[in-house]
Amino acid sequence: MTASIAIAALEGRMGEQLFVIWSWEHQAWWGPSHSGYTEQLAQAGRYTFDEAADITVGHIPAGEEIAVLLAEAEQRGKPRTYA
């Protein structure tokens, strides 16, 4: 969970927000209803804060699946690593 998501969650603003889940292993977004992967954001599943937390928190290995605010993903695209 990014710092901005964590802060917003603490402030109680996550209830109405939607998230998409990025898989570093598959280099793709999770599909709807936890099924499959897609490289296209438009085809990615939309998850509530609670659903995204269930998917990503405690995932082994840690950080392999990350929750991204839908609005952020629409603006910035796929997550990137920086070397």
Order of alpha helices (4+ residues) and beta strands (2+ residues): alpha-beta-beta-beta-alpha-beta-alpha
